Amino acid sequence: MPCEHQRDKMSERQLLDKSCFGEGGMAVPAARGALPDHWREFLCGGGAAFCNILISYPLNKLIFRQMMHGVETTFALNQLQKEGAAFLYRGMLPPLMQRSLSMSLMFGVYDECLQPLLNHNINPYVAKSVAGVVAGCVEATLMPFERLQTLLIHPKYHKEFKNTAHAIRDIARRYGIKEFYRGLTPILMRNGPSNAMFFIIRDEVRQLLPPQDQLFYKTLQDFLAGASIGAFLSTLFYPLNVIKIAMQCELGGPHRTIAYEFRYILRKRGSKFTNFYHGGLLNISRAFLSWGIINASYEIFRKMLYS
């Protein structure tokens, strides 16, 4: 099989580390050290998310306020200023843990699912779509972290919960485990398709961009590619995040359906779908920065672990 044809069936990991040479008509990946490779993708994804949260958390919090209240940027910014610096990083521990684990699963589970599909000669686009959806569903198991973040950021619960540990104990005692999974449906609808689209688009963009030898230009290229894709997908799935946050702002009571929540928010915001995009422009900026950091950091960690 020609090297060029084999390249289309190789995974993300193999594409980056490939070294094709003829041996009985087969393309053979370059040999590596004796250490196992499967854990490296998990570590790269987790490290990239850790870097991202530390840098972008205040902006995420500002966007959350706009999603929650449907207010303009200046109003949300004034809210944060009045609360003071002591509350600026309140609630960071859950997303720091959740995003680190989530990105670790996103890249790691995707790679683990993709390999056997490609080995069975499944169409690369179908294989990437299936692997992305599976990775997204596995990520959803971590949604209690998102739930806790929402409650800790909401000013209504500032006095009710002292910190993350206190919130976990109190919610589990009063409402049970099910309460941690309020808003699961929009998360599943967001994670699977967005993951699949991210990996497919990223592979296509990577093939179009010219190779870079210098680390600075390679990192800049990775940042811009990840930032552009992330901003596009985040905007596309933004209404699902609005619905998810509206669901998770409630504590106790019935678990409303996604259709009910959509109609409720639509009526509350003047029956205009465009009002779902309050904070959308700031969200694009946040996603551009976050996914740029994630993609560039991922490639840097990858270079360190695979070299």
ZAMAR-681261 format. One record per residue: residue number from 0; residue in three letters; x, y, z of N, C-alpha, C in turn. Coordinates in pm, whole numbers, always signed. Layout:
<recs>
   seq   type      nc1      nc2      nc3     cac1     cac2     cac3      cc1      cc2      cc3
   NUM    ALA        X        Y        Z        X        Y        Z        X        Y        Z
...
</recs>
This chain:
<recs>
   seq   type      nc1      nc2      nc3     cac1     cac2     cac3      cc1      cc2      cc3
     0    MET      +85     -119       +0       +0       +0       +0      +89     +124       +0
     1    PRO      +62     +221      -84     +146     +341      -90     +140     +419      +39
     2    CYS     +249     +486      +65     +259     +564     +190     +152     +672     +197
     3    GLU     +123     +739      +82      +28     +848      +84     -113     +799     +117
     4    HIS     -148     +681      +64     -280     +627      +92     -291     +583     +238
     5    GLN     -185     +526     +290     -186     +480     +429     -200     +596     +525
     6    ARG     -146     +710     +487     -150     +826     +576     -294     +865     +610
     7    ASP     -387     +850     +513     -525     +886     +537     -591     +799     +641
     8    LYS     -537     +677     +662     -598     +585     +757     -527     +583     +891
     9    MET     -429     +666     +905     -354     +666    +1030     -418     +760    +1130
    10    SER     -398     +734    +1255     -458     +814    +1360     -383     +945    +1378
    11    GLU     -441    +1028    +1467     -378    +1157    +1498     -236    +1137    +1549
    12    ARG     -218    +1042    +1636      -86    +1017    +1692      +10     +972    +1583
    13    GLN      -37     +881    +1494      +50     +830    +1390      +82     +937    +1286
    14    LEU      -15    +1023    +1258      +10    +1130    +1161     +124    +1220    +1205
    15    LEU     +129    +1248    +1334     +232    +1339    +1385     +368    +1272    +1393
    16    ASP     +368    +1140    +1419     +493    +1071    +1442     +533     +977    +1329
    17    LYS     +461     +988    +1215     +479     +889    +1110     +618     +897    +1047
    18    SER     +661     +784     +999     +782     +777     +920     +765     +658     +827
    19    CYS     +713     +682     +706     +674     +574     +616     +793     +529     +532
    20    PHE     +804     +397     +522     +906     +343     +433     +857     +207     +383
    21    GLY     +901     +170     +265     +851      +48     +205     +908      -75     +273
    22    GLU     +815     -167     +304     +858     -294     +359     +746     -392     +326
    23    GLY     +762     -462     +210     +657     -550     +166     +532     -476     +127
    24    GLY     +546     -348      +80     +431     -270      +37     +353     -208     +151
    25    MET     +401     -217     +275     +329     -163     +390     +399      -38     +441
    26    ALA     +320      +54     +499     +376     +173     +563     +396     +143     +710
    27    VAL     +517     +160     +759     +550     +122     +896     +580     +245     +978
    28    PRO     +512     +265    +1094     +541     +379    +1179     +682     +370    +1237
    29    ALA     +737     +487    +1264     +871     +492    +1322     +873     +426    +1459
    30    ALA     +980     +359    +1488     +993     +291    +1617    +1014     +393    +1728
    31    ARG     +959     +362    +1847     +977     +450    +1961    +1040     +373    +2074
    32    GLY    +1048     +437    +2187    +1106     +372    +2303    +1018     +261    +2355
    33    ALA    +1065     +192    +2454     +994      +76    +2507     +873     +115    +2591
    34    LEU     +863     +242    +2634     +753     +283    +2718     +621     +279    +2640
    35    PRO     +508     +243    +2706     +379     +239    +2637     +334     +379    +2599
    36    ASP     +257     +387    +2490     +217     +516    +2436      +77     +559    +2478
    37    HIS       -9     +464    +2516     -150     +497    +2528     -178     +604    +2633
    38    TRP      -97     +611    +2736     -121     +709    +2843      -78     +850    +2805
    39    ARG       +4     +863    +2702      +60     +995    +2669      -47    +1092    +2619
    40    GLU     -143    +1042    +2540     -250    +1129    +2491     -335    +1182    +2606
    41    PHE     -360    +1098    +2706     -435    +1141    +2824     -360    +1252    +2897
    42    LEU     -230    +1236    +2913     -149    +1333    +2984     -138    +1465    +2908
    43    CYS     -124    +1457    +2777     -115    +1578    +2694     -243    +1659    +2703
    44    GLY     -358    +1592    +2692     -485    +1662    +2700     -509    +1724    +2837
    45    GLY     -476    +1651    +2943     -494    +1704    +3077     -405    +1824    +3106
    46    GLY     -280    +1816    +3063     -188    +1927    +3083     -230    +2052    +3008
    47    ALA     -281    +2034    +2887     -327    +2148    +2807     -445    +2217    +2874
    48    ALA     -539    +2139    +2927     -655    +2197    +2995     -615    +2270    +3122
    49    PHE     -519    +2214    +3195     -472    +2277    +3319     -416    +2417    +3290
    50    CYS     -336    +2428    +3186     -280    +2559    +3147     -392    +2656    +3109
    51    ASN     -490    +2605    +3038     -598    +2690    +2990     -680    +2749    +3104
    52    ILE     -719    +2666    +3201     -805    +2713    +3310     -735    +2820    +3393
    53    LEU     -609    +2800    +3421     -535    +2898    +3501     -534    +3036    +3436
    54    ILE     -534    +3039    +3304     -523    +3167    +3232     -660    +3230    +3207
    55    SER     -759    +3148    +3172     -884    +3203    +3119    -1002    +3201    +3216
    56    TYR     -983    +3160    +3341    -1098    +3145    +3432    -1176    +3276    +3455
    57    PRO    -1112    +3391    +3480    -1191    +3513    +3501    -1281    +3547    +3383
    58    LEU    -1233    +3526    +3261    -1316    +3553    +3143    -1433    +3456    +3136
    59    ASN    -1409    +3331    +3170    -1518    +3232    +3172    -1627    +3272    +3272
    60    LYS    -1584    +3324    +3384    -1680    +3363    +3487    -1765    +3481    +3441
    61    LEU    -1704    +3573    +3370    -1777    +3688    +3316    -1882    +3642    +3215
    62    ILE    -1846    +3549    +3129    -1940    +3497    +3029    -2053    +3421    +3097
    63    PHE    -2021    +3347    +3202    -2124    +3273    +3276    -2231    +3368    +3328
    64    ARG    -2190    +3482    +3382    -2288    +3577    +3435    -2381    +3626    +3323
    65    GLN    -2326    +3647    +3205    -2409    +3692    +3094    -2507    +3583    +3050
    66    MET    -2460    +3458    +3048    -2549    +3347    +3014    -2661    +3335    +3117
    67    MET    -2626    +3351    +3243    -2719    +3326    +3353    -2827    +3433    +3359
    68    HIS    -2788    +3560    +3341    -2882    +3670    +3359    -2926    +3734    +3227
    69    GLY    -2860    +3701    +3116    -2894    +3763    +2989    -2865    +3911    +2986
    70    VAL    -2752    +3952    +3045    -2717    +4093    +3056    -2597    +4124    +2968
    71    GLU    -2572    +4253    +2951    -2459    +4297    +2870    -2328    +4282    +2947
    72    THR    -2217    +4295    +2874    -2085    +4273    +2931    -2055    +4370    +3045
    73    THR    -2091    +4498    +3025    -2059    +4599    +3127    -2131    +4571    +3258
    74    PHE    -2257    +4525    +3249    -2334    +4495    +3370    -2272    +4377    +3444
    75    ALA    -2237    +4272    +3370    -2175    +4155    +3432    -2041    +4190    +3493
    76    LEU    -1965    +4275    +3425    -1835    +4318    +3477    -1852    +4398    +3606
    77    ASN    -1954    +4482    +3611    -1980    +4559    +3733    -2017    +4468    +3849
    78    GLN    -2090    +4360    +3820    -2123    +4263    +3924    -1997    +4204    +3987
    79    LEU    -1905    +4162    +3901    -1781    +4101    +3950    -1697    +4201    +4027
    80    GLN    -1695    +4326    +3982    -1618    +4429    +4050    -1674    +4456    +4190
    81    LYS    -1806    +4457    +4202    -1868    +4482    +4332    -1841    +4368    +4430
    82    GLU    -1834    +4245    +4377    -1807    +4130    +4464    -1664    +4127    +4514
    83    GLY    -1573    +4187    +4438    -1435    +4197    +4482    -1347    +4083    +4434
    84    ALA    -1216    +4103    +4451    -1117    +4005    +4404    -1125    +3873    +4479
    85    ALA    -1176    +3877    +4602    -1182    +3754    +4682    -1271    +3649    +4618
    86    PHE    -1371    +3693    +4540    -1464    +3600    +4477    -1429    +3574    +4329
    87    LEU    -1325    +3639    +4278    -1295    +3628    +4135    -1261    +3485    +4095
    88    TYR    -1183    +3416    +4179    -1143    +3279    +4147    -1223    +3176    +4228
    89    ARG    -1332    +3222    +4290    -1419    +3129    +4362    -1480    +3031    +4262
    90    GLY    -1479    +2905    +4297    -1535    +2804    +4209    -1439    +2753    +4103
    91    MET    -1310    +2789    +4114    -1215    +2747    +4011    -1176    +2600    +4024
    92    LEU    -1176    +2545    +4146    -1132    +2408    +4166    -1212    +2306    +4084
    93    PRO    -1347    +2312    +4087    -1422    +2215    +4004    -1388    +2220    +3856
    94    PRO    -1387    +2340    +3791    -1352    +2339    +3649    -1206    +2301    +3624
    95    LEU    -1118    +2333    +3718     -978    +2295    +3701     -964    +2143    +3699
    96    MET    -1035    +2077    +3792    -1033    +1932    +3795    -1110    +1873    +3677
    97    GLN    -1230    +1931    +3652    -1315    +1877    +3547    -1253    +1892    +3409
    98    ARG    -1201    +2011    +3378    -1145    +2034    +3245    -1016    +1954    +3224
    99    SER     -936    +1943    +3329     -814    +1864    +3315     -847    +1718    +3287
   100    LEU     -940    +1663    +3364     -982    +1525    +3341    -1058    +1511    +3209
   101    SER    -1140    +1612    +3178    -1222    +1607    +3057    -1135    +1609    +2932
   102    MET    -1038    +1700    +2928     -950    +1706    +2811     -862    +1583    +2802
   103    SER     -824    +1530    +2918     -747    +1407    +2919     -827    +1293    +2855
   104    LEU     -956    +1284    +2892    -1043    +1183    +2833    -1071    +1213    +2686
   105    MET    -1090    +1339    +2654    -1122    +1376    +2516    -1014    +1329    +2420
   106    PHE     -889    +1360    +2450     -780    +1322    +2361     -744    +1174    +2376
   107    GLY     -744    +1126    +2500     -702     +989    +2524     -802     +886    +2475
   108    VAL     -931     +903    +2513    -1034     +809    +2471    -1053     +815    +2319
   109    TYR    -1046     +937    +2264    -1057     +951    +2118     -950     +867    +2047
   110    ASP     -827     +879    +2093     -717     +805    +2029     -733     +655    +2048
   111    GLU     -776     +614    +2169     -794     +472    +2195     -907     +412    +2111
   112    CYS    -1013     +490    +2087    -1123     +442    +2004    -1089     +446    +1856
   113    LEU    -1012     +546    +1817     -981     +563    +1676     -893     +452    +1621
   114    GLN     -795     +409    +1701     -698     +311    +1654     -763     +183    +1601
   115    PRO     -847     +114    +1680     -905      -10    +1629     -997      +10    +1509
   116    LEU    -1067     +124    +1504    -1154     +151    +1390    -1073     +166    +1261
   117    LEU     -963     +239    +1269     -877     +255    +1151     -811     +124    +1112
   118    ASN     -776      +43    +1212     -714      -87    +1184     -810     -182    +1112
   119    HIS     -942     -157    +1128    -1042     -239    +1058    -1088     -173     +928
   120    ASN    -1007      -77     +880    -1032      -13     +751    -1167      +60     +744
   121    ILE    -1213     +113     +859    -1332     +197     +860    -1298     +330     +793
   122    ASN    -1394     +387     +722    -1373     +518     +660    -1321     +617     +766
   123    PRO    -1212     +690     +736    -1152     +778     +838    -1249     +879     +898
   124    TYR    -1339     +934     +817    -1434    +1033     +869    -1537     +967     +962
   125    VAL    -1580     +847     +925    -1673     +773    +1012    -1602     +736    +1142
   126    ALA    -1477     +690    +1131    -1401     +650    +1249    -1381     +769    +1343
   127    LYS    -1346     +883    +1289    -1324    +1001    +1372    -1454    +1049    +1436
   128    SER    -1565    +1038    +1362    -1694    +1079    +1417    -1734     +988    +1534
   129    VAL    -1720     +857    +1515    -1755     +762    +1621    -1665     +782    +1743
   130    ALA    -1535     +794    +1719    -1441     +813    +1831    -1469     +943    +1905
   131    GLY    -1503    +1049    +1831    -1533    +1177    +1895    -1658    +1171    +1980
   132    VAL    -1763    +1103    +1931    -1887    +1091    +2007    -1865    +1007    +2132
   133    VAL    -1791     +897    +2119    -1761     +812    +2236    -1683     +892    +2340
   134    ALA    -1582     +966    +2297    -1503    +1047    +2390    -1591    +1151    +2459
   135    GLY    -1683    +1211    +2383    -1772    +1311    +2442    -1865    +1253    +2546
   136    CYS    -1916    +1131    +2521    -2003    +1066    +2618    -1927    +1028    +2745
   137    VAL    -1803     +984    +2729    -1721     +950    +2846    -1692    +1077    +2927
   138    GLU    -1667    +1188    +2857    -1644    +1315    +2925    -1763    +1355    +3013
   139    ALA    -1884    +1322    +2967    -2005    +1363    +3039    -2013    +1304    +3179
   140    THR    -1938    +1198    +3206    -1938    +1140    +3340    -1879    +1237    +3443
   141    LEU    -1807    +1337    +3394    -1745    +1435    +3483    -1832    +1558    +3507
   142    MET    -1956    +1554    +3459    -2041    +1673    +3468    -2069    +1722    +3610
   143    PRO    -2059    +1639    +3717    -2077    +1696    +3852    -1983    +1814    +3880
   144    PHE    -1866    +1816    +3817    -1776    +1930    +3835    -1837    +2056    +3775
   145    GLU    -1899    +2044    +3657    -1966    +2159    +3595    -2082    +2205    +3683
   146    ARG    -2153    +2109    +3738    -2267    +2139    +3826    -2222    +2220    +3948
   147    LEU    -2114    +2176    +4010    -2062    +2245    +4127    -2012    +2384    +4092
   148    GLN    -1945    +2396    +3977    -1896    +2527    +3935    -2011    +2626    +3919
   149    THR    -2120    +2580    +3856    -2235    +2667    +3834    -2292    +2718    +3966
   150    LEU    -2307    +2630    +4063    -2362    +2670    +4192    -2268    +2762    +4269
   151    LEU    -2139    +2736    +4262    -2043    +2818    +4336    -2026    +2957    +4274
   152    ILE    -2044    +2967    +4143    -2033    +3098    +4077    -2158    +3181    +4098
   153    HIS    -2274    +3115    +4106    -2401    +3187    +4121    -2401    +3266    +4251
   154    PRO    -2427    +3397    +4246    -2424    +3478    +4368    -2529    +3437    +4471
   155    LYS    -2637    +3371    +4425    -2742    +3327    +4516    -2691    +3226    +4617
   156    TYR    -2584    +3154    +4581    -2533    +3048    +4668    -2401    +3085    +4736
   157    HIS    -2361    +3210    +4730    -2236    +3252    +4793    -2235    +3224    +4943
   158    LYS    -2348    +3247    +5008    -2354    +3229    +5153    -2394    +3086    +5191
   159    GLU    -2452    +3015    +5097    -2499    +2880    +5127    -2386    +2778    +5127
   160    PHE    -2290    +2796    +5036    -2179    +2701    +5024    -2047    +2773    +5050
   161    LYS    -1970    +2722    +5145    -1841    +2784    +5178    -1736    +2756    +5072
   162    ASN    -1733    +2633    +5022    -1632    +2593    +4924    -1681    +2467    +4852
   163    THR    -1595    +2410    +4769    -1633    +2293    +4690    -1668    +2174    +4778
   164    ALA    -1584    +2145    +4878    -1607    +2029    +4964    -1739    +2043    +5040
   165    HIS    -1766    +2164    +5089    -1891    +2188    +5162    -2011    +2170    +5070
   166    ALA    -2001    +2217    +4946    -2111    +2203    +4850    -2139    +2055    +4820
   167    ILE    -2032    +1976    +4803    -2049    +1833    +4773    -2122    +1763    +4888
   168    ARG    -2078    +1787    +5010    -2139    +1722    +5126    -2285    +1762    +5141
   169    ASP    -2311    +1891    +5128    -2446    +1942    +5151    -2544    +1892    +5046
   170    ILE    -2502    +1896    +4919    -2591    +1853    +4810    -2618    +1704    +4819
   171    ALA    -2513    +1625    +4845    -2530    +1480    +4855    -2622    +1443    +4970
   172    ARG    -2611    +1514    +5082    -2693    +1483    +5200    -2838    +1524    +5178
   173    ARG    -2861    +1641    +5118    -2997    +1694    +5106    -3072    +1645    +4983
   174    TYR    -3000    +1623    +4873    -3069    +1594    +4747    -3030    +1460    +4683
   175    GLY    -2917    +1404    +4721    -2876    +1278    +4662    -2787    +1294    +4539
   176    ILE    -2736    +1182    +4490    -2641    +1183    +4379    -2703    +1238    +4251
   177    LYS    -2832    +1212    +4230    -2897    +1255    +4107    -2885    +1404    +4083
   178    GLU    -2880    +1482    +4191    -2874    +1628    +4179    -2745    +1675    +4111
   179    PHE    -2638    +1595    +4120    -2512    +1631    +4056    -2520    +1618    +3904
   180    TYR    -2622    +1547    +3854    -2634    +1522    +3711    -2750    +1600    +3648
   181    ARG    -2791    +1706    +3712    -2892    +1794    +3654    -2830    +1865    +3531
   182    GLY    -2899    +1856    +3419    -2847    +1918    +3296    -2763    +1824    +3212
   183    LEU    -2777    +1693    +3231    -2696    +1596    +3157    -2728    +1595    +3008
   184    THR    -2855    +1609    +2972    -2895    +1599    +2830    -2826    +1701    +2741
   185    PRO    -2829    +1832    +2773    -2758    +1927    +2686    -2608    +1904    +2681
   186    ILE    -2551    +1849    +2787    -2407    +1820    +2787    -2376    +1708    +2688
   187    LEU    -2459    +1604    +2686    -2440    +1495    +2590    -2460    +1545    +2447
   188    MET    -2559    +1629    +2427    -2584    +1683    +2293    -2473    +1775    +2246
   189    ARG    -2403    +1835    +2339    -2292    +1924    +2306    -2161    +1848    +2286
   190    ASN    -2128    +1759    +2378    -1996    +1696    +2380    -1966    +1610    +2259
   191    GLY    -2056    +1517    +2228    -2029    +1422    +2121    -2008    +1488    +1986
   192    PRO    -2107    +1563    +1934    -2090    +1627    +1804    -1975    +1727    +1798
   193    SER    -1956    +1805    +1905    -1849    +1905    +1903    -1712    +1839    +1901
   194    ASN    -1694    +1729    +1975    -1567    +1657    +1972    -1537    +1602    +1833
   195    ALA    -1638    +1537    +1774    -1619    +1479    +1641    -1582    +1588    +1540
   196    MET    -1652    +1700    +1544    -1624    +1808    +1450    -1487    +1868    +1474
   197    PHE    -1448    +1879    +1601    -1317    +1937    +1632    -1204    +1856    +1569
   198    PHE    -1205    +1725    +1590    -1096    +1642    +1540    -1096    +1633    +1387
   199    ILE    -1214    +1627    +1327    -1220    +1621    +1181    -1169    +1750    +1119
   200    ILE    -1218    +1863    +1170    -1175    +1992    +1114    -1027    +2015    +1141
   201    ARG     -981    +1978    +1260     -839    +2000    +1292     -748    +1921    +1198
   202    ASP     -786    +1798    +1166     -706    +1719    +1073     -703    +1782     +934
   203    GLU     -818    +1833     +890     -825    +1896     +758     -740    +2023     +754
   204    VAL     -749    +2103     +859     -670    +2227     +865     -521    +2196     +869
   205    ARG     -484    +2093     +945     -343    +2056     +958     -283    +2018     +823
   206    GLN     -360    +1950     +739     -309    +1910     +609     -292    +2028     +515
   207    LEU     -373    +2135     +538     -367    +2252     +451     -255    +2348     +490
   208    LEU     -221    +2352     +618     -120    +2447     +665      +21    +2400     +630
   209    PRO     +109    +2494     +600     +247    +2455     +566     +323    +2408     +689
   210    PRO     +413    +2311     +678     +492    +2266     +792     +586    +2376     +841
   211    GLN     +606    +2380     +973     +693    +2482    +1033     +807    +2413    +1108
   212    ASP     +929    +2460    +1085    +1045    +2402    +1150    +1077    +2472    +1283
   213    GLN    +1051    +2603    +1290    +1082    +2678    +1411     +968    +2663    +1513
   214    LEU    +1005    +2644    +1641     +909    +2619    +1747     +810    +2733    +1763
   215    PHE     +856    +2857    +1753     +767    +2972    +1773     +656    +2973    +1668
   216    TYR     +693    +2958    +1543     +594    +2963    +1436     +503    +2840    +1439
   217    LYS     +558    +2725    +1479     +476    +2605    +1491     +372    +2622    +1602
   218    THR     +415    +2678    +1717     +323    +2702    +1828     +217    +2805    +1791
   219    LEU     +260    +2910    +1722     +165    +3014    +1678      +62    +2956    +1582
   220    GLN     +108    +2870    +1492      +19    +2807    +1396      -81    +2715    +1467
   221    ASP      -33    +2639    +1565     -121    +2551    +1642     -222    +2632    +1722
   222    PHE     -176    +2745    +1778     -266    +2831    +1856     -378    +2885    +1768
   223    LEU     -343    +2939    +1652     -443    +2999    +1564     -540    +2895    +1508
   224    ALA     -488    +2777    +1477     -575    +2671    +1425     -675    +2627    +1532
   225    GLY     -625    +2596    +1652     -713    +2554    +1760     -809    +2664    +1800
   226    ALA     -762    +2788    +1802     -845    +2901    +1841     -961    +2921    +1744
   227    SER     -933    +2914    +1616    -1037    +2935    +1515    -1143    +2825    +1519
   228    ILE    -1097    +2701    +1529    -1192    +2589    +1535    -1274    +2595    +1663
   229    GLY    -1208    +2621    +1775    -1278    +2628    +1903    -1380    +2740    +1907
   230    ALA    -1347    +2857    +1852    -1440    +2969    +1851    -1563    +2937    +1767
   231    PHE    -1542    +2872    +1653    -1653    +2834    +1567    -1747    +2735    +1636
   232    LEU    -1691    +2629    +1693    -1773    +2525    +1756    -1840    +2577    +1883
   233    SER    -1770    +2658    +1959    -1829    +2713    +2081    -1949    +2801    +2048
   234    THR    -1940    +2878    +1939    -2052    +2962    +1897    -2168    +2876    +1847
   235    LEU    -2136    +2772    +1773    -2239    +2684    +1719    -2320    +2618    +1829
   236    PHE    -2253    +2575    +1937    -2322    +2504    +2045    -2352    +2594    +2165
   237    TYR    -2339    +2724    +2149    -2360    +2819    +2259    -2500    +2808    +2321
   238    PRO    -2608    +2798    +2241    -2741    +2787    +2303    -2756    +2666    +2395
   239    LEU    -2689    +2555    +2364    -2695    +2439    +2452    -2629    +2469    +2586
   240    ASN    -2523    +2548    +2585    -2459    +2588    +2711    -2551    +2678    +2793
   241    VAL    -2624    +2766    +2726    -2718    +2853    +2795    -2826    +2770    +2864
   242    ILE    -2880    +2671    +2793    -2982    +2582    +2850    -2924    +2502    +2966
   243    LYS    -2802    +2453    +2948    -2737    +2374    +3053    -2720    +2456    +3181
   244    ILE    -2675    +2578    +3168    -2654    +2663    +3284    -2787    +2697    +3352
   245    ALA    -2890    +2723    +3272    -3021    +2752    +3330    -3072    +2634    +3412
   246    MET    -3051    +2514    +3363    -3090    +2394    +3437    -3011    +2380    +3567
   247    GLN    -2881    +2405    +3558    -2794    +2379    +3672    -2797    +2490    +3776
   248    CYS    -2862    +2603    +3745    -2875    +2709    +3845    -2980    +2674    +3951
   249    GLU    -3062    +2575    +3920    -3165    +2532    +4015    -3107    +2426    +4109
   250    LEU    -3155    +2429    +4231    -3111    +2332    +4332    -3234    +2272    +4397
   251    GLY    -3255    +2142    +4374    -3374    +2077    +4424    -3490    +2096    +4328
   252    GLY    -3599    +2027    +4354    -3716    +2038    +4269    -3707    +1944    +4149
   253    PRO    -3807    +1950    +4059    -3810    +1860    +3944    -3698    +1890    +3845
   254    HIS    -3654    +1786    +3774    -3554    +1801    +3669    -3629    +1829    +3539
   255    ARG    -3624    +1953    +3493    -3699    +1991    +3373    -3631    +1940    +3247
   256    THR    -3709    +1915    +3144    -3655    +1866    +3018    -3590    +1979    +2940
   257    ILE    -3509    +1942    +2843    -3439    +2042    +2762    -3539    +2122    +2678
   258    ALA    -3646    +2058    +2632    -3748    +2129    +2554    -3820    +2232    +2640
   259    TYR    -3853    +2196    +2763    -3919    +2289    +2854    -3828    +2408    +2883
   260    GLU    -3701    +2380    +2911    -3607    +2486    +2945    -3587    +2580    +2826
   261    PHE    -3581    +2523    +2706    -3565    +2606    +2586    -3682    +2702    +2571
   262    ARG    -3804    +2651    +2584    -3923    +2737    +2570    -3928    +2841    +2682
   263    TYR    -3889    +2802    +2802    -3892    +2896    +2916    -3795    +3012    +2893
   264    ILE    -3673    +2979    +2852    -3573    +3083    +2828    -3615    +3171    +2712
   265    LEU    -3671    +3109    +2608    -3714    +3186    +2491    -3820    +3288    +2529
   266    ARG    -3920    +3245    +2609    -4024    +3339    +2654    -3964    +3447    +2743
   267    LYS    -3874    +3407    +2832    -3813    +3501    +2927    -3731    +3607    +2857
   268    ARG    -3677    +3573    +2740    -3592    +3668    +2667    -3660    +3727    +2545
   269    GLY    -3791    +3744    +2555    -3862    +3816    +2450    -3894    +3735    +2327
   270    SER    -3892    +3603    +2337    -3925    +3514    +2225    -3836    +3537    +2103
   271    LYS    -3713    +3578    +2127    -3616    +3597    +2018    -3499    +3502    +2038
   272    PHE    -3477    +3415    +1939    -3369    +3318    +1952    -3233    +3387    +1962
   273    THR    -3220    +3504    +1899    -3092    +3575    +1906    -3055    +3612    +2048
   274    ASN    -3155    +3622    +2136    -3126    +3656    +2276    -3059    +3541    +2351
   275    PHE    -3056    +3422    +2290    -2977    +3312    +2348    -2828    +3344    +2340
   276    TYR    -2793    +3438    +2254    -2651    +3467    +2230    -2603    +3589    +2309
   277    HIS    -2672    +3623    +2418    -2617    +3724    +2509    -2483    +3673    +2560
   278    GLY    -2379    +3752    +2545    -2245    +3709    +2583    -2175    +3632    +2472
   279    GLY    -2239    +3623    +2354    -2182    +3546    +2245    -2050    +3600    +2194
   280    LEU    -2040    +3732    +2182    -1916    +3792    +2133    -1801    +3768    +2231
   281    LEU    -1832    +3784    +2359    -1730    +3757    +2460    -1696    +3608    +2463
   282    ASN    -1797    +3525    +2437    -1773    +3381    +2432    -1678    +3344    +2319
   283    ILE    -1691    +3412    +2206    -1600    +3387    +2094    -1457    +3421    +2135
   284    SER    -1442    +3533    +2205    -1308    +3572    +2253    -1254    +3470    +2351
   285    ARG    -1340    +3424    +2443    -1299    +3325    +2541    -1262    +3193    +2474
   286    ALA    -1345    +3149    +2381    -1318    +3022    +2312    -1193    +3032    +2226
   287    PHE    -1175    +3147    +2162    -1056    +3168    +2079     -930    +3154    +2165
   288    LEU     -931    +3221    +2281     -816    +3213    +2371     -800    +3073    +2428
   289    SER     -909    +3015    +2478     -902    +2885    +2546     -856    +2774    +2453
   290    TRP     -920    +2762    +2338     -885    +2654    +2247     -751    +2677    +2179
   291    GLY     -712    +2803    +2167     -577    +2830    +2118     -474    +2781    +2217
   292    ILE     -496    +2809    +2345     -405    +2763    +2451     -405    +2610    +2457
   293    ILE     -525    +2550    +2452     -535    +2403    +2460     -460    +2337    +2346
   294    ASN     -484    +2381    +2224     -421    +2316    +2108     -270    +2336    +2107
   295    ALA     -225    +2459    +2136      -82    +2485    +2137      -13    +2411    +2253
   296    SER      -76    +2412    +2371      -18    +2342    +2486      -14    +2192    +2463
   297    TYR     -120    +2140    +2403     -126    +1997    +2373       -9    +1956    +2283
   298    GLU      +16    +2035    +2180     +125    +2002    +2088     +262    +2013    +2157
   299    ILE     +277    +2110    +2247     +403    +2124    +2320     +425    +2004    +2413
   300    PHE     +321    +1968    +2489     +332    +1849    +2575     +361    +1725    +2492
   301    ARG     +297    +1718    +2377     +314    +1603    +2289     +458    +1590    +2238
   302    LYS     +512    +1705    +2204     +650    +1707    +2156     +745    +1663    +2267
   303    MET     +715    +1705    +2390     +800    +1668    +2504     +791    +1518    +2533
   304    LEU     +669    +1463    +2527     +651    +1323    +2567     +688    +1224    +2457
   305    TYR     +679    +1266    +2333     +707    +1173    +2223     +848    +1189    +2167
   306    SER     +922    +1288    +2215    +1057    +1309    +2162    +1156    +1215    +2231
</recs>
